[in-house]
Amino acid sequence: MIDLKFDNVSKRYIVRQEAAENASRHRIIRKIQSLRRAAREFWAVRDVSFEVKRGETLGIIGHNGAGKSTILKLLANITTPTSGEISINGRLSALIEVGSGFHPELTGRENIYLNGSILGMRRHEITEKLVRIVDFAGIQQFLDTPVKRFSSGMYVRLGFSIAAHLDPDILLLDEVLAVGDASFQSKCLQRISELKQSGTTIVFISHDLGAVERVCDRVLLMKGGRIVKSGSAREVINAYENDESQISGLLESHGLNGDEIAKIRSLSFRDSDGENRSVFKTGEPFAARVEFEVYLPVKDAIIDIIFYTPDGEIHCEFTTEADGEYPRITKGSGVIEFFCPELGLMPGIYHTDVRILQRGGVEAIHAKSRVTTLRVDPGKAGRGNFFMPQEWRLSQTKIIEESGVALLHRN
């Protein structure tokens, strides 16, 4: 039996060309002017067809912007196709973003009922599974605490635990393993395996290729909104790993691709002792290390790391361009390290992109998306989107009583 079917499905968005804004103009005028800008079509998904059999686990991989998440949003009815038909046979639940639907002022218990209802569970089902959900998430002592006081790890564990106990016919999972520590990721994979063995049909999107190979019966490789390869997990992952480079428009004119100029090897994060870590606290000393290979010298090079949230919001960037200097990178192996005395990112999960560019170039010489994931736990106090390192000094005026007369004395 076929549980999911895509029949020549396409999704088009209308994108208006961005232009430099004049901040001195009124926002209404700027809005009107933006509507006059030339619009272009962007096809997030183009003529995609595939079927998923009952009980099958299908993986979808590809670079950012390939169309993977759009497919899941179309399946979850978050958006509708521009053309084509989608057939769904069975009760479907989607975990598009871990923890979506949580209300920060409600307790963990209240959010279990709220989030479970959003994901399609009846109240009596949630009550029956409450203990299992809480045990899996490991938040027993914080169950009646508002989730705004949860650490990022607790928040993530609870979100996945709710979705993992839905027992749907069809389950859609988007990047659920991009967060949490290794122990929790192992529990997630175990639960996915249990659902698979019970006959649940699963569509699984992840940049964790090891997890994709472990749980998926079949994998689709997406590129530019189209399926470019379909087959066994190992076969498709090999094709993806051999196609990681991005072509630079500047280099195309010379008949070269990015891999023939330079290639990013790895990104790692280190603490003040030089130890590799993926979890830090706000305000901790922090260093990022990029290792790369250079095959042809690059003059006026730029190397940067971009930190962004799971929903794509960019929070900050480390870049060699910050001080206005553009180093020359020469043939051979190279390492660049960025040092931050106090990490300014607030608690949360952050993905990273790394790029090597040439000053004035239109595109990256080489770029890697979602190279690694950084988890930031609560550390130095503060509110807002960013922690600002600070110093403070206290000055007081004392009141001294002498013979019934109040005298002022300043420290």
C-alpha positions in Angstrom: 0.0 0.0 0.0 1.2 3.5 -0.8 1.0 6.0 2.1 2.4 9.1 0.4 2.5 10.1 -3.2 3.9 13.1 -5.0 2.7 13.4 -8.6 4.6 16.2 -10.6 4.4 18.6 -7.6 5.8 22.1 -7.9 5.9 25.0 -5.5 6.6 28.5 -6.7 7.3 31.7 -4.7 7.4 35.3 -5.9 10.5 37.0 -4.7 11.0 40.8 -5.0 14.5 42.1 -5.7 16.1 43.7 -2.6 17.4 47.2 -2.9 19.4 49.5 -0.6 17.0 51.2 1.8 17.1 54.9 2.6 16.5 55.0 6.4 15.6 58.7 6.3 12.4 57.9 4.3 9.2 57.1 6.1 8.5 53.3 6.5 5.3 53.6 4.5 7.1 55.1 1.6 9.7 52.4 1.8 7.0 49.8 1.8 5.3 51.2 -1.3 8.6 51.4 -3.1 9.4 47.8 -2.3 6.1 46.7 -3.9 7.2 48.5 -7.1 10.4 46.5 -7.4 10.7 43.8 -10.0 9.5 40.4 -8.9 10.9 37.1 -10.1 9.8 33.5 -9.7 11.5 31.1 -7.4 10.7 27.4 -7.7 11.4 25.8 -4.4 10.2 22.4 -5.7 9.9 21.6 -9.4 8.1 18.6 -11.0 8.8 16.2 -8.1 7.3 12.8 -8.1 7.8 9.9 -5.7 5.9 7.3 -3.6 6.4 6.0 -0.1 5.2 2.6 0.8 3.5 1.7 4.1 6.2 1.1 6.7 9.0 2.5 4.6 11.5 5.1 5.9 12.4 7.6 3.2 15.3 10.0 3.8 15.7 13.3 1.9 19.1 14.9 1.8 20.7 17.8 -0.1 22.2 21.3 0.5 20.3 24.1 2.1 17.8 25.5 -0.3 17.5 22.2 -2.2 13.8 21.9 -1.4 13.8 19.3 1.4 11.9 21.2 4.0 9.5 22.5 1.4 8.5 18.9 0.6 7.8 18.3 4.3 5.7 21.5 4.6 3.7 20.5 1.5 3.1 17.0 3.1 2.1 18.6 6.4 -0.3 21.0 4.6 1.6 24.1 6.0 1.8 25.3 2.4 0.0 24.2 -0.8 1.5 23.2 -4.1 1.4 25.5 -7.1 0.8 22.5 -9.4 0.6 18.7 -9.1 -1.2 16.4 -6.7 -0.3 15.0 -3.2 -2.0 11.9 -1.8 -1.8 10.9 1.9 -3.3 7.7 3.2 -3.3 7.6 7.0 -3.0 9.8 10.2 0.0 12.1 9.7 2.0 14.0 12.3 4.9 16.3 11.6 7.8 17.5 13.7 9.0 20.3 11.4 10.8 22.2 14.3 11.4 20.7 17.7 9.4 22.6 20.3 7.2 24.5 17.9 3.9 25.2 19.6 5.4 25.7 23.1 4.1 28.6 25.1 7.0 30.0 27.3 4.7 31.0 30.2 3.0 27.6 30.5 4.5 24.7 32.5 6.0 21.6 31.0 2.9 19.6 31.8 0.6 22.3 30.2 2.8 22.4 27.1 2.6 18.6 26.7 -1.2 18.9 26.5 -1.0 22.0 24.3 1.7 20.6 21.9 0.1 17.2 21.8 -3.2 18.7 20.8 -1.5 20.7 18.0 0.1 17.5 16.7 -3.2 15.7 16.6 -3.4 13.7 19.9 -6.6 13.5 22.0 -6.5 14.6 25.6 -7.1 11.0 27.0 -4.2 9.8 24.7 -1.9 12.5 26.2 -2.9 11.5 29.7 -2.2 7.8 29.0 1.3 8.6 27.6 2.2 11.5 30.0 4.5 9.4 32.2 6.4 7.9 29.2 6.7 11.4 27.6 8.2 12.9 30.8 10.5 9.9 31.4 11.8 10.0 27.9 12.5 13.7 28.1 14.1 13.4 31.6 12.3 16.5 33.0 10.4 14.9 35.9 11.5 17.4 38.6 10.7 20.3 36.2 7.4 19.2 34.9 5.4 22.0 36.6 8.0 24.7 35.9 7.3 27.2 33.1 9.3 26.2 30.0 10.8 29.6 29.7 13.0 28.5 32.6 14.1 25.3 30.8 17.6 24.9 29.4 17.8 24.5 25.7 18.5 20.8 26.1 15.3 20.3 28.2 13.3 22.2 25.7 14.5 20.1 22.8 14.1 16.8 24.7 10.5 17.6 25.6 9.6 18.6 22.1 10.9 15.4 20.5 9.5 13.2 23.3 5.9 14.5 22.6 6.2 13.9 18.8 7.9 10.5 19.4 4.9 9.2 21.3 2.2 10.2 18.9 2.0 6.7 17.3 0.8 8.1 13.9 0.5 6.2 10.6 2.9 8.6 9.0 5.6 10.7 10.7 7.5 13.6 9.2 10.8 14.5 10.9 12.9 17.6 9.9 16.4 17.9 11.5 15.3 16.5 14.8 18.9 15.2 15.4 20.5 18.6 14.9 20.1 19.4 18.6 20.7 17.7 21.9 23.7 15.8 23.2 25.0 12.5 21.9 23.1 10.5 24.6 19.8 12.1 23.7 20.5 11.7 19.9 21.0 8.0 20.5 17.6 7.8 22.3 16.0 9.6 19.4 17.4 7.2 16.9 16.3 4.3 19.0 12.8 5.6 19.2 12.7 6.2 15.4 13.8 2.6 15.0 11.0 1.4 17.2 8.4 3.4 15.2 9.9 1.9 12.0 9.6 -1.6 13.4 6.0 -1.0 14.4 5.1 -0.2 10.8 5.1 3.6 10.9 5.8 5.3 7.6 8.6 7.9 8.1 10.0 10.7 6.0 13.3 11.8 7.5 15.3 14.9 6.7 18.7 15.4 8.3 22.2 16.6 7.6 23.4 13.7 9.8 24.3 11.3 7.0 25.2 8.6 9.5 21.7 8.7 11.0 20.2 8.7 7.5 22.1 5.6 6.5 21.1 3.9 9.8 17.4 4.4 9.7 16.4 4.9 6.0 15.4 2.2 3.6 15.6 4.6 0.6 17.0 8.1 0.1 16.3 11.0 -2.3 19.0 13.5 -3.2 17.5 17.0 -3.9 19.2 19.7 -5.8 17.7 23.0 -7.0 14.2 21.8 -6.2 14.4 18.6 -8.1 15.2 14.9 -7.3 18.6 14.2 -8.9 19.1 10.7 -7.5 17.1 8.0 -5.7 18.3 4.7 -4.4 19.8 3.0 -1.4 21.1 5.1 1.5 24.8 4.3 0.9 24.5 4.9 -2.9 22.8 8.3 -2.6 25.0 9.5 0.3 28.1 8.7 -1.8 26.7 10.8 -4.6 25.9 13.7 -2.2 29.4 13.7 -0.6 31.0 13.8 -4.1 28.9 16.9 -5.0 29.4 19.2 -1.9 31.3 22.0 -3.6 29.5 25.2 -4.8 30.6 26.7 -8.1 31.8 30.3 -8.0 30.5 32.6 -10.8 33.9 34.3 -10.7 35.8 31.0 -11.1 33.5 29.7 -13.9 34.9 32.2 -16.3 38.3 30.5 -15.7 36.9 27.1 -16.2 37.5 26.1 -12.5 35.3 24.9 -9.7 35.7 25.7 -6.0 37.3 22.3 -5.2 40.2 23.1 -7.5 40.9 26.4 -5.7 40.3 25.7 -2.0 38.2 23.4 0.2 36.9 23.7 3.8 37.8 20.6 5.8 36.3 21.1 9.2 34.9 23.5 11.8 35.4 22.9 15.5 34.8 24.9 18.7 37.2 25.0 21.6 37.2 26.3 25.2 39.9 28.2 27.0 41.8 24.9 27.6 41.9 24.1 23.9 39.4 21.2 24.3 36.9 20.5 21.6 33.3 21.1 22.7 29.9 21.6 21.1 28.1 23.0 24.2 29.0 26.3 25.8 27.4 28.8 28.2 26.7 32.4 27.4 29.7 34.5 28.5 32.2 31.7 28.4 35.6 32.0 26.5 35.0 30.6 23.0 37.1 29.8 20.0 36.2 28.6 16.5 38.8 26.7 14.4 38.4 26.3 10.6 40.7 23.9 8.8 41.1 24.1 5.0 43.1 23.1 2.0 44.3 25.6 -0.7 45.2 24.3 -4.2 45.7 27.6 -5.9 46.7 30.9 -4.1 43.8 33.2 -3.3 44.6 36.9 -3.0 42.4 39.1 -0.8 40.7 36.1 0.8 37.7 36.2 3.2 36.9 33.4 5.6 33.7 33.6 7.6 31.5 31.6 9.9 27.8 32.4 10.1 25.7 31.4 13.2 22.0 31.1 12.7 18.9 29.6 14.4 17.0 26.5 13.2 14.5 28.8 11.6 17.2 30.5 9.5 17.6 33.8 11.5 21.3 34.9 11.4 22.5 36.0 14.8 26.2 36.8 14.2 29.2 36.3 12.0 32.9 35.7 12.5 34.9 37.1 9.5 38.4 38.0 8.6 36.9 41.0 6.8 35.9 42.6 10.1 39.1 44.6 10.5 39.3 45.5 6.9 42.3 43.2 6.1 42.2 40.6 3.4 44.9 37.9 3.8 46.5 36.0 0.9 46.1 32.2 1.4 48.7 30.1 -0.3 48.9 26.5 -1.5 48.8 23.9 1.2 46.9 23.2 4.4 45.7 26.1 6.5 44.0 26.8 9.8 42.3 30.0 11.0 41.0 30.5 14.5 38.6 33.1 15.8 38.8 34.0 19.5 35.9 35.4 21.5 36.7 36.3 25.2 33.0 36.1 26.1 30.4 34.2 24.0 27.6 36.7 23.3 25.0 34.2 22.0 22.0 33.7 24.2 20.8 30.1 25.2 19.6 28.2 22.2 20.6 26.0 19.2 22.7 27.5 16.4 23.7 26.0 13.1 26.8 27.2 11.2 27.9 27.9 7.7 31.5 28.3 6.7 32.7 30.1 3.5 35.9 30.9 1.7 35.5 33.9 -0.6 37.6 36.3 -2.7 37.1 40.0 -2.2 34.8 41.2 -4.9 33.6 37.7 -5.8 29.9 37.1 -6.4 29.8 33.7 -4.9 31.9 31.6 -2.5 35.0 29.8 -3.7 33.9 27.0 -1.4 31.1 26.8 1.2 29.8 24.2 3.6 26.3 24.5 5.1 25.4 23.2 8.6 29.0 22.2 9.2 28.3 21.6 12.9 25.8 22.6 15.6 26.5 24.7 18.6 24.4 24.5 21.7 24.5 27.5 24.1 23.2 26.9 27.7 22.3 29.7 30.2 25.4 31.3 31.7 25.9 35.0 32.4 22.6 36.7 33.0 20.9 39.0 30.6 17.8 39.5 28.5 17.5 40.2 24.8 19.0 38.6 21.7 22.6 39.0 22.6 24.8 39.2 25.7 26.9 42.3 25.9 30.1 42.0 28.0 30.1 44.7 30.7 31.8 46.2 33.8 30.1 48.2 36.5 31.1 50.4 39.4 28.9 51.3 42.5 29.1 54.7 44.1 26.9 55.5 47.2 26.2 58.4 49.5 26.0 57.5 53.2 23.9 59.3 55.8 25.8 59.7 59.1 24.0 60.8 62.3 26.0 63.3 64.5 24.2 64.9 67.5 20.9 64.5 65.8 22.1 66.2 62.6 22.1 64.1 59.4 25.4 64.6 57.5 26.1 63.3 53.9 29.2 61.3 53.3 30.1 60.1 49.8 32.2 57.0 49.2 
